[in-house]
């Protein structure tokens, strides 16, 4: 089982999560993100074929319609810049304890799109996307016997075009 939670920094947007570690965060149903490295049309077989900056698509999420929805619409309309957004990915280990296995942090974030919808007889949901200036990923391994193990971390600054979490 997975649980995904999202928190907007300054200005804060309070969600409806009652989770003890994520109180007032936004509960997320799904997540999608694409990073591409353009390839030069003039590349050879020796490698080194990239000549451009990497491309980070908007980070996309889906969630149920809730108390956050009107604020997403408002901040998307106004182009509000959030200082930081954090996304936590949680799952249960072999002993039933919750482990944060992925944490994503983004700096200087805007809500680039919001798309509410109702499909068939289902409940209203919405998809929203975020653009950012810098991103950091931290993955924590889950030990076989339970609990967290070691971790791996990466980052990218779109403003500096380097592997830092800085703008």
Helices and strands as residue ranges (DSSP letters): E 2-8, E 26-28, E 30-32, E 35-37, E 54-56, E 59-64, H 69-78, E 82-92, E 98-117, E 125-131, E 134-142, E 148-157
